[in-house]
Amino acid sequence: MEVIGATWQVPQGPKNPRDIDWLVKALAKNRGLDSAKKLEEFLNPTLTTITATKLTDLEKGVLRVKVALQNKEKIVVYSDYDADGICATAILWETLYDLGADVMPYVPHRIKEGYGLAKEAIKKLAGEGVKLIITVDHGVTAVEQVETAKKLGVDVIITDHHLLPKILPKAYALVHTTSLCGAGVSWRFAWEIVGRLKPSYKNQLEEKLELAAIATIADLVPLLDANRAIVKIGLEKLNNTKRPGILSLISQSNINNQISTYEIGHIIAPRINAMGRIEHGLDSLRLICARNTQQAHNLAKLLAKTNSKRQDLTNSAITRALDMVNRKHLVGVLHHETWHEGVIGLVASRLVEAHHKPMIVISKGEIYSKGSARSIPGFNIVDAIRASSEFLVDAGGHPMAAGFTIHTEHIEAFTAKINSYAAQKLTDDLLSPTITIECVLPKEEISFHTLEMIKTFEPYGVANPQPIFLTKKMLIEDIRTVGRESKHLKLTLDGNEAIWFNMGKAQAQLRPGYLVNAVYTLEENRYNGSTTVQMKVKDLEKSES
C-alpha cells in the first residue's frame, strides 16, 4: 500500500551493482547518454555548446544593430517584467551600452501596460526619436504593435523563445529559438554582435552567463545541451560574482552556502520576479545592473519586502482557490475579482501540485480578465487555450505554462470549451501522478560516496531531474512529526536519517518495526556544524517481511 498513491516506474537493476561505476552508468543510460562522448559533453559542457545554438534571422539582426551603432540611432531594449526578461534586458542593454550605443532599457508596468509591446509605449518612444526597438523574451505575437512601429519609422528586432503563433509579426528580424530561455537568446544574440563589432568584449560577455543562468533556471526550461552549459558555466560565474546587485541580493536573502539551482529557483528568482508581479520590474533591473553598493543594498531590501508582500497575496489566493476546484473538470478554471494578476501563475502551480491536472487561474475584471495556466506533462496548455481563441484578446506561452487575456463575459464559455478540448486529449495515464525512479539502490550504498557520484550530474532541473531511488525492506527504527503543526515526518530508516515534508499525517499508517520500501532523493544535511547524508522521502509502501 503506497502512502500517497503514486505509480512507481522502476527500471531494471544493474547487472553488477557492486561495480563502483554502476550508478554513473545507470544515470547516464536513463538520460540517453549512450556513448562516452555524450557523457563527457553532458558532464563537462563548454561555451561552444552555447555559441553553436542556431537562431533565426541572426545575421539580419546583427547587421541592423551595426547600422544603428554607426548612425548613432536611439535604441531601446524592450523588456518583459519577469526574471527571464529582466536578465535578458541586463545582458543586451549592458553589452550595447559598452559598445558605445545610444541605448536605454524599457520595462513595462504589468498592470498599467500589460505584457509585451504596448502601442502607447511605441508611440511615446518614437516621439522621443527612437529608431530601433529590440524586444527580449517577448514579441512573437506582437503583429499589430510591429505594424504601429513601422508606420512611425521604428524598426523592431524581436528576440524571443516562446512558441510561434500561426501569424507572425513582420519585424525587421525575428531572432528566435525555442531551445533557450529569453535571456539565453539575448546572450546568444549579444555574442554574435560582439563577435562582429568588438571581439575583445567576449570575456566580459562570458561573465554575463551568470545572469543567463538565473533566467534559465527561473524559466524552467530543459537543462540539457546549451541550457545545461549556460547553467553549469553560469553558476561558476555566479559563485564568484562581482556584481554589487547580486551580492546584495545574496546577502539580503541570508544565503551562506554555494549557490545552486535551488537557491536560484526558490530564493533569488522569486525576489527578482516579485517586483514585476506586484510593483514595477524596473527596480529589479536597477538592482541587477547596480554599480553602487549602497544603491544595491537599498534595492535588495526593497525586493525582499516586495517578495514578502507577494507571498502574502499568493497564500491568501491559494487558501481560497483550494476550496473552489471543481473535481469533475479535467482542466480547472478558477476566477475571482480579488486575486492579483501578478500571483495567479503561482496559484495555478500550487493547484497543479495539489490536484495533478491542468489548472487555470483568472484575475477577474469588469470587462477584461487576466488568466495564467499551468499544465501537466503530456498536455500542451497553450494549444488548449488557443483552441478557444474566439473568447480571447491574446494568448501565448509554452506547453507547460501560458498566459492570456479574456473577455470577462466569456469565462464560463471558455471553461466549457477547454474542458471539451481536454476530454479529447487527456488520458487517465496523464492524470495519474507518477514517480520515475532511477534505479534500486542497496542500503549499503546510501553514503557520501554515492552522493558525490550524483553531484557529477548537477545542475538538476527540468529534463535532468534529481535522481530518485528505491531501497527495499528498510526498517523503521524511529518516527516522529516535526515542524509547525506537526506538518513533517522525521524517520530513521536502517540507521539513515530521513525527512518526509508535508506528510506528518502519514504517521498514523506507519510504526517503528515496520519494513518499508522507500522512494527518495539523497542530499546533504548540514546542522550544528556537522554534515550527514539525508534521505528526502517521496513515497513509502509497506514491505513484505
C-alpha positions as CSV (number, residue, x, y, z in Angstrom):
1,M,0.0,0.0,0.0
2,E,1.6,3.2,-1.2
3,V,1.0,6.1,1.2
4,I,0.4,8.8,-1.5
5,G,-0.9,6.5,-4.2
6,A,1.6,7.5,-7.0
7,T,2.6,5.0,-9.6
8,W,6.3,3.9,-9.3
9,Q,8.2,3.5,-12.6
10,V,11.1,1.3,-11.7
11,P,13.7,0.3,-14.3
12,Q,15.6,-2.9,-14.3
13,G,18.5,-3.0,-11.9
14,P,22.2,-3.1,-12.9
15,K,23.8,-6.4,-13.8
16,N,26.6,-5.8,-11.4
17,P,25.6,-3.4,-8.6
18,R,29.0,-3.9,-6.9
19,D,30.7,-2.3,-9.8
20,I,31.9,1.1,-8.5
21,D,30.7,2.9,-11.7
22,W,27.3,1.2,-12.0
23,L,25.4,4.2,-10.7
24,V,27.0,6.6,-13.1
25,K,26.2,4.1,-15.9
26,A,22.6,3.8,-14.8
27,L,22.1,7.6,-14.6
28,A,23.8,8.1,-18.0
29,K,21.6,5.4,-19.6
30,N,18.4,6.9,-18.2
31,R,19.4,10.2,-19.8
32,G,20.1,8.8,-23.2
33,L,23.9,9.3,-22.8
34,D,24.8,6.0,-24.6
35,S,28.4,6.8,-25.5
36,A,31.5,8.1,-23.7
37,K,31.4,11.2,-25.9
38,K,27.8,12.1,-25.0
39,L,28.5,11.5,-21.3
40,E,31.6,13.7,-21.4
41,E,29.8,16.5,-23.2
42,F,26.9,16.2,-20.6
43,L,29.2,16.2,-17.6
44,N,31.5,18.9,-18.9
45,P,29.6,21.2,-21.2
46,T,31.6,24.1,-22.9
47,L,31.0,27.5,-24.2
48,T,30.9,26.1,-27.7
49,T,27.7,24.2,-26.9
50,I,26.0,27.6,-26.3
51,T,27.6,29.5,-29.2
52,A,26.7,26.8,-31.7
53,T,22.9,27.3,-31.0
54,K,21.1,28.3,-34.2
55,L,18.8,31.3,-34.1
56,T,16.6,32.6,-37.0
57,D,17.4,35.9,-38.6
58,L,20.6,36.2,-36.6
59,E,22.7,37.7,-39.3
60,K,20.0,40.2,-40.3
61,G,19.5,41.3,-36.7
62,V,23.3,41.8,-36.1
63,L,23.6,43.9,-39.3
64,R,20.7,46.2,-38.2
65,V,22.4,46.7,-34.8
66,K,25.6,47.5,-36.6
67,V,23.9,50.2,-38.7
68,A,22.2,51.6,-35.5
69,L,25.6,52.0,-33.8
70,Q,27.3,53.5,-36.8
71,N,24.5,56.1,-37.3
72,K,24.2,56.8,-33.5
73,E,20.5,55.9,-33.6
74,K,18.5,55.7,-30.4
75,I,17.9,52.1,-29.4
76,V,15.5,50.7,-26.8
77,V,15.8,47.2,-25.3
78,Y,12.2,46.5,-24.5
79,S,11.9,44.1,-21.6
80,D,9.5,41.6,-20.1
81,Y,9.0,42.0,-16.3
82,D,9.8,38.5,-15.1
83,A,13.3,37.2,-14.1
84,D,14.0,35.9,-17.6
85,G,13.1,39.2,-19.2
86,I,15.0,41.3,-16.6
87,C,18.1,39.2,-17.0
88,A,17.8,39.2,-20.8
89,T,17.5,43.0,-20.8
90,A,20.5,43.5,-18.5
91,I,22.6,41.3,-20.8
92,L,21.7,43.1,-24.0
93,W,21.5,46.6,-22.7
94,E,24.9,46.4,-20.9
95,T,26.5,44.9,-24.0
96,L,25.2,47.5,-26.4
97,Y,26.0,50.4,-23.9
98,D,29.5,49.1,-23.6
99,L,29.8,49.0,-27.4
100,G,29.0,52.7,-27.4
101,A,25.3,52.6,-28.4
102,D,22.8,55.2,-27.5
103,V,20.6,52.7,-25.8
104,M,18.1,52.6,-22.9
105,P,16.1,49.8,-21.4
106,Y,12.3,49.9,-21.2
107,V,10.4,47.8,-18.6
108,P,6.6,47.9,-18.9
109,H,4.4,48.0,-15.9
110,R,2.4,44.8,-15.6
111,I,-0.9,46.4,-14.5
112,K,-0.7,49.7,-16.4
113,E,0.7,48.4,-19.7
114,G,0.4,44.7,-19.7
115,Y,2.5,42.0,-21.2
116,G,4.8,42.7,-24.2
117,L,5.0,45.6,-26.6
118,A,2.4,48.2,-26.0
119,K,1.2,50.6,-28.8
120,E,1.2,53.6,-26.5
121,A,4.8,52.9,-25.4
122,I,5.9,52.5,-29.0
123,K,4.3,55.9,-29.9
124,K,6.0,57.5,-26.9
125,L,9.4,56.1,-27.8
126,A,9.0,57.1,-31.4
127,G,8.2,60.6,-30.3
128,E,11.5,60.6,-28.4
129,G,13.4,59.8,-31.5
130,V,13.9,56.0,-31.0
131,K,14.7,54.3,-34.3
132,L,15.2,50.7,-33.2
133,I,13.4,48.6,-30.6
134,I,14.8,45.2,-29.6
135,T,12.4,43.1,-27.6
136,V,13.7,40.4,-25.2
137,D,11.7,37.4,-24.0
138,H,8.6,38.5,-25.9
139,G,7.3,39.8,-29.3
140,V,6.3,36.8,-31.4
141,T,2.6,37.6,-31.0
142,A,3.0,41.4,-31.5
143,V,1.6,41.6,-35.0
144,E,-0.3,44.9,-34.6
145,Q,2.4,46.5,-32.4
146,V,5.1,45.9,-35.0
147,E,2.9,47.5,-37.7
148,T,2.4,50.5,-35.5
149,A,6.1,50.8,-35.0
150,K,6.8,50.5,-38.8
151,K,4.3,53.3,-39.5
152,L,6.2,55.5,-37.1
153,G,9.5,54.8,-38.7
154,V,10.8,52.5,-36.0
155,D,12.4,49.1,-36.8
156,V,11.7,46.2,-34.4
157,I,14.0,43.3,-33.8
158,I,12.3,40.5,-31.9
159,T,14.3,38.2,-29.7
160,D,12.1,35.6,-28.2
161,H,11.8,31.9,-27.3
162,H,8.0,31.4,-27.0
163,L,6.1,29.1,-29.3
164,L,5.4,30.8,-32.7
165,P,1.8,31.6,-33.5
166,K,0.3,30.9,-37.0
167,I,0.6,34.6,-37.9
168,L,4.0,36.2,-37.3
169,P,4.7,39.9,-36.8
170,K,6.6,41.4,-39.8
171,A,9.5,42.6,-37.7
172,Y,12.9,43.7,-39.2
173,A,14.3,40.5,-37.8
174,L,12.9,37.6,-35.7
175,V,15.8,36.2,-33.7
176,H,14.2,33.1,-32.3
177,T,14.6,29.6,-30.9
178,T,12.6,27.5,-28.5
179,S,15.7,25.7,-27.2
180,L,16.8,28.6,-24.9
181,C,15.1,30.9,-22.5
182,G,14.7,34.6,-23.3
183,A,18.0,35.5,-21.6
184,G,19.7,32.7,-23.5
185,V,18.5,34.1,-26.8
186,S,19.6,37.6,-25.7
187,W,23.1,36.3,-24.7
188,R,23.5,34.4,-27.9
189,F,22.4,37.5,-29.9
190,A,24.9,39.6,-27.9
191,W,27.6,37.1,-28.6
192,E,27.1,37.5,-32.3
193,I,27.0,41.3,-32.1
194,V,30.2,41.4,-30.1
195,G,31.9,38.9,-32.4
196,R,31.2,41.2,-35.3
197,L,31.9,44.6,-33.7
198,K,34.3,44.1,-30.7
199,P,35.7,40.5,-30.2
200,S,37.8,41.7,-27.2
201,Y,34.5,42.1,-25.3
202,K,33.8,38.4,-25.3
203,N,35.4,37.8,-21.9
204,Q,33.1,40.4,-20.3
205,L,30.1,38.8,-22.1
206,E,31.1,35.4,-20.7
207,E,30.7,36.8,-17.2
208,K,27.1,37.7,-18.1
209,L,26.3,34.0,-18.2
210,E,25.6,34.3,-14.5
211,L,22.5,36.3,-15.5
212,A,21.6,33.8,-18.2
213,A,21.9,31.0,-15.7
214,I,19.4,32.8,-13.3
215,A,17.0,33.2,-16.1
216,T,17.4,29.6,-17.4
217,I,16.6,28.2,-14.0
218,A,13.8,30.6,-13.3
219,D,12.0,30.0,-16.6
220,L,12.0,26.2,-16.1
221,V,13.5,25.3,-19.5
222,P,15.0,21.9,-20.0
223,L,18.6,21.8,-18.5
224,L,20.1,19.9,-21.5
225,D,22.6,20.9,-24.2
226,A,23.1,24.6,-24.4
227,N,20.8,25.3,-21.4
228,R,22.9,22.9,-19.3
229,A,26.1,24.6,-20.4
230,I,24.6,28.1,-19.6
231,V,23.7,27.0,-16.1
232,K,26.9,25.0,-15.4
233,I,29.2,27.8,-16.5
234,G,26.9,30.5,-15.2
235,L,26.8,29.0,-11.7
236,E,30.6,29.1,-11.6
237,K,30.4,32.8,-12.5
238,L,27.6,33.5,-10.0
239,N,29.5,32.0,-7.1
240,N,32.4,34.4,-7.9
241,T,30.3,37.4,-8.9
242,K,31.5,40.9,-8.5
243,R,28.1,42.5,-9.3
244,P,27.0,44.7,-6.3
245,G,23.4,43.9,-7.0
246,I,23.7,40.2,-7.0
247,L,26.0,40.3,-3.9
248,S,23.4,42.5,-2.1
249,L,20.6,40.1,-3.1
250,I,22.5,37.1,-1.8
251,S,23.3,38.9,1.5
252,Q,19.7,40.1,2.0
253,S,18.5,36.6,1.3
254,N,20.8,35.1,4.0
255,I,22.4,32.6,1.6
256,N,25.6,31.4,3.2
257,N,26.5,28.4,1.0
258,Q,27.3,27.8,-2.6
259,I,24.6,29.0,-4.9
260,S,22.9,26.1,-6.8
261,T,19.7,25.7,-8.8
262,Y,17.8,25.5,-5.5
263,E,18.9,28.9,-4.3
264,I,18.1,30.5,-7.6
265,G,14.8,28.8,-8.1
266,H,13.5,29.2,-4.6
267,I,15.2,32.3,-3.2
268,I,16.9,34.6,-5.8
269,A,14.5,34.4,-8.8
270,P,11.3,34.9,-6.7
271,R,12.7,38.1,-5.4
272,I,13.5,39.4,-8.9
273,N,10.1,38.2,-10.1
274,A,8.2,39.9,-7.2
275,M,8.8,43.4,-8.4
276,G,7.3,42.7,-11.8
277,R,4.4,40.8,-10.3
278,I,3.1,43.4,-7.9
279,E,5.2,46.6,-8.3
280,H,7.5,47.6,-11.1
281,G,10.1,45.3,-12.7
282,L,12.3,48.3,-13.4
283,D,13.6,48.1,-9.8
284,S,14.8,44.5,-10.3
285,L,16.7,45.7,-13.4
286,R,18.2,48.6,-11.5
287,L,19.4,46.1,-8.8
288,I,20.9,43.6,-11.4
289,C,22.8,46.5,-13.1
290,A,23.7,48.5,-10.0
291,R,27.3,49.6,-9.7
292,N,26.9,51.5,-6.4
293,T,27.0,49.2,-3.3
294,Q,24.6,51.4,-1.2
295,Q,22.1,51.6,-4.1
296,A,22.3,47.8,-4.5
297,H,21.7,47.3,-0.7
298,N,18.6,49.6,-0.7
299,L,17.2,47.9,-3.8
300,A,17.8,44.4,-2.3
301,K,15.9,45.4,0.8
302,L,13.0,46.6,-1.4
303,L,12.9,43.3,-3.4
304,A,12.8,41.3,-0.1
305,K,10.0,43.5,1.2
306,T,8.0,43.2,-2.0
307,N,8.6,39.4,-2.1
308,S,7.1,39.1,1.4
309,K,4.0,41.0,0.2
310,R,3.8,38.8,-2.9
311,Q,3.9,35.7,-0.6
312,D,1.0,37.0,1.5
313,L,-1.1,37.7,-1.6
314,T,-0.2,34.3,-3.0
315,N,-1.1,32.4,0.2
316,S,-4.4,34.2,0.6
317,A,-5.4,33.4,-3.0
318,I,-4.3,29.7,-2.7
319,T,-6.4,29.3,0.5
320,R,-9.5,30.5,-1.3
321,A,-8.7,28.6,-4.6
322,L,-8.2,25.2,-3.0
323,D,-11.9,25.3,-1.9
324,M,-13.1,26.3,-5.4
325,V,-11.7,23.5,-7.5
326,N,-14.4,21.5,-9.4
327,R,-13.2,18.0,-9.3
328,K,-15.3,17.0,-12.3
329,H,-13.4,19.3,-14.6
330,L,-10.4,17.9,-16.4
331,V,-9.0,21.4,-16.6
332,G,-9.6,23.5,-13.5
333,V,-10.7,27.1,-14.3
334,L,-11.0,29.3,-11.3
335,H,-11.7,33.1,-11.2
336,H,-12.0,35.8,-8.5
337,E,-12.1,39.5,-8.5
338,T,-9.8,39.8,-5.5
339,W,-6.9,37.8,-7.0
340,H,-3.9,39.9,-8.0
341,E,-2.9,39.2,-11.6
342,G,0.8,39.1,-10.6
343,V,0.4,36.0,-8.5
344,I,-2.2,33.9,-10.4
345,G,0.6,31.9,-12.1
346,L,1.9,30.9,-8.7
347,V,-1.6,29.9,-7.5
348,A,-2.1,27.8,-10.7
349,S,1.3,26.0,-10.0
350,R,0.2,25.1,-6.4
351,L,-3.1,23.8,-7.6
352,V,-1.5,21.6,-10.2
353,E,0.7,20.1,-7.4
354,A,-2.4,19.5,-5.3
355,H,-4.7,18.0,-8.0
356,H,-2.3,16.8,-10.7
357,K,-4.4,18.2,-13.6
358,P,-4.0,21.4,-15.7
359,M,-5.2,24.5,-13.8
360,I,-6.1,28.0,-15.0
361,V,-6.5,30.9,-12.5
362,I,-8.1,34.1,-13.6
363,S,-7.9,37.6,-12.1
364,K,-11.4,38.7,-12.9
365,G,-12.0,42.3,-14.1
366,E,-15.2,44.1,-15.1
367,I,-14.6,43.9,-18.9
368,Y,-11.3,42.1,-19.4
369,S,-9.7,39.4,-17.2
370,K,-6.1,38.1,-17.0
371,G,-5.5,34.3,-16.9
372,S,-2.5,32.2,-16.1
373,A,-2.3,28.5,-16.8
374,R,0.0,25.6,-15.7
375,S,-0.1,22.1,-17.1
376,I,1.0,18.5,-16.5
377,P,3.4,16.6,-18.7
378,G,1.8,15.5,-22.0
379,F,-0.9,18.2,-22.2
380,N,0.0,21.3,-24.2
381,I,-1.8,24.1,-22.4
382,V,-1.0,26.9,-24.8
383,D,-2.5,24.8,-27.7
384,A,-5.6,24.1,-25.5
385,I,-6.0,27.8,-24.7
386,R,-5.6,28.9,-28.4
387,A,-8.2,26.4,-29.4
388,S,-10.7,28.8,-27.6
389,S,-9.3,31.9,-29.3
390,E,-12.7,33.3,-30.1
391,F,-13.1,34.2,-26.4
392,L,-9.6,35.7,-26.0
393,V,-7.9,39.0,-26.6
394,D,-4.5,37.5,-26.7
395,A,-2.6,34.4,-25.6
396,G,0.9,33.0,-25.5
397,G,3.4,30.8,-23.7
398,H,4.8,27.3,-23.6
399,P,3.3,23.7,-23.5
400,M,3.6,23.8,-19.7
401,A,2.7,27.4,-18.9
402,A,0.7,30.1,-20.6
403,G,-1.0,33.4,-20.1
404,F,-3.9,35.2,-21.8
405,T,-6.4,38.0,-21.7
406,I,-10.1,37.1,-22.0
407,H,-13.4,39.0,-22.2
408,T,-14.9,38.5,-18.7
409,E,-18.3,37.7,-20.1
410,H,-16.8,34.7,-21.9
411,I,-15.1,32.9,-18.9
412,E,-17.9,30.3,-18.5
413,A,-18.0,29.5,-22.2
414,F,-14.2,29.3,-22.2
415,T,-14.3,26.9,-19.3
416,A,-16.7,24.6,-21.1
417,K,-14.8,24.6,-24.3
418,I,-11.4,24.0,-22.9
419,N,-12.8,21.1,-20.9
420,S,-14.3,19.7,-24.0
421,Y,-10.9,20.0,-25.7
422,A,-9.2,18.3,-22.8
423,A,-11.7,15.4,-23.0
424,Q,-10.2,14.5,-26.4
425,K,-6.6,14.9,-25.2
426,L,-6.2,14.0,-21.6
427,T,-6.0,10.3,-20.7
428,D,-6.1,8.5,-17.4
429,D,-2.4,7.8,-17.6
430,L,-1.6,11.6,-17.9
431,L,-3.8,12.4,-15.0
432,S,-2.2,9.8,-12.7
433,P,0.8,11.1,-10.7
434,T,4.0,9.1,-11.5
435,I,7.3,8.8,-9.7
436,T,10.1,7.9,-12.1
437,I,12.8,6.0,-10.2
438,E,16.4,6.0,-11.4
439,C,17.3,2.6,-10.0
440,V,17.1,0.3,-7.0
441,L,19.8,1.4,-4.5
442,P,21.1,-1.2,-2.0
443,K,21.0,0.0,1.6
444,E,24.8,0.0,1.9
445,E,25.1,2.4,-1.0
446,I,23.3,5.2,0.9
447,S,26.5,7.1,1.5
448,F,28.6,10.2,0.9
449,H,30.3,8.3,-2.0
450,T,27.0,7.8,-3.7
451,L,26.1,11.5,-3.1
452,E,29.4,12.6,-4.7
453,M,28.6,10.5,-7.8
454,I,25.2,12.0,-8.0
455,K,26.6,15.5,-7.8
456,T,28.5,15.0,-11.1
457,F,25.2,15.1,-12.9
458,E,24.3,18.5,-11.5
459,P,22.8,21.0,-12.1
460,Y,19.4,19.4,-11.9
461,G,16.2,20.8,-13.3
462,V,13.7,20.2,-16.0
463,A,14.6,17.2,-18.2
464,N,17.5,16.4,-15.8
465,P,15.7,15.7,-12.5
466,Q,17.5,14.9,-9.3
467,P,17.8,11.1,-9.1
468,I,15.1,9.3,-7.2
469,F,16.0,5.9,-5.8
470,L,14.1,2.9,-4.4
471,T,15.5,0.9,-1.5
472,K,13.6,-2.1,-0.4
473,K,12.9,-3.6,3.1
474,M,14.1,-0.7,5.2
475,L,13.4,-0.9,8.9
476,I,11.7,2.0,10.6
477,E,13.7,2.5,13.8
478,D,12.1,5.8,14.8
479,I,9.3,8.0,13.5
480,R,8.0,11.4,14.8
481,T,6.4,14.5,13.5
482,V,8.3,17.8,13.3
483,G,7.7,21.4,12.3
484,R,4.8,23.7,12.9
485,E,1.5,21.9,13.4
486,S,3.5,18.6,13.1
487,K,3.5,19.1,9.4
488,H,6.5,17.0,8.5
489,L,7.7,13.4,9.3
490,K,11.2,12.6,10.6
491,L,12.3,9.0,10.3
492,T,15.3,6.8,11.0
493,L,15.5,4.0,8.3
494,D,18.1,1.4,8.9
495,G,20.2,4.0,10.7
496,N,19.7,6.6,8.0
497,E,18.2,10.0,8.6
498,A,15.1,10.6,6.5
499,I,12.6,13.6,6.2
500,W,9.2,13.5,4.5
501,F,7.9,17.0,4.0
502,N,4.2,17.8,4.4
503,M,3.4,14.2,5.3
504,G,3.0,14.3,9.0
505,K,-0.4,12.8,8.6
506,A,1.2,9.6,7.3
507,Q,2.4,8.8,10.8
508,A,-0.9,7.1,11.5
509,Q,-0.1,4.5,8.9
510,L,3.5,3.7,10.0
511,R,5.1,2.3,13.1
512,P,8.7,1.6,14.4
513,G,9.4,-2.0,13.4
514,Y,7.7,-1.8,10.1
515,L,9.6,-2.8,6.9
516,V,9.1,-0.3,4.1
517,N,10.1,0.2,0.5
518,A,11.3,3.8,0.4
519,V,11.4,6.1,-2.6
520,Y,13.7,9.1,-2.0
521,T,16.4,11.5,-3.1
522,L,19.7,11.9,-1.3
523,E,21.0,15.2,0.0
524,E,23.5,16.7,2.4
525,N,22.0,17.8,5.7
526,R,24.1,20.5,7.5
527,Y,23.2,21.0,11.1
528,N,25.2,22.4,14.1
529,G,28.5,22.2,12.2
530,S,28.1,18.6,11.1
531,T,27.1,17.2,7.7
532,T,25.2,13.9,7.2
533,V,23.6,12.1,4.3
534,Q,19.8,12.5,4.5
535,M,17.1,10.7,2.6
536,K,14.4,13.1,1.3
537,V,11.3,10.8,1.1
538,K,9.0,10.9,-1.9
539,D,6.8,7.9,-1.1
540,L,6.7,4.8,1.1
541,E,5.0,1.5,0.9
542,K,4.8,-1.3,3.5
543,S,7.1,-4.2,2.5
544,E,6.5,-7.9,3.0
545,S,8.8,-9.2,5.8
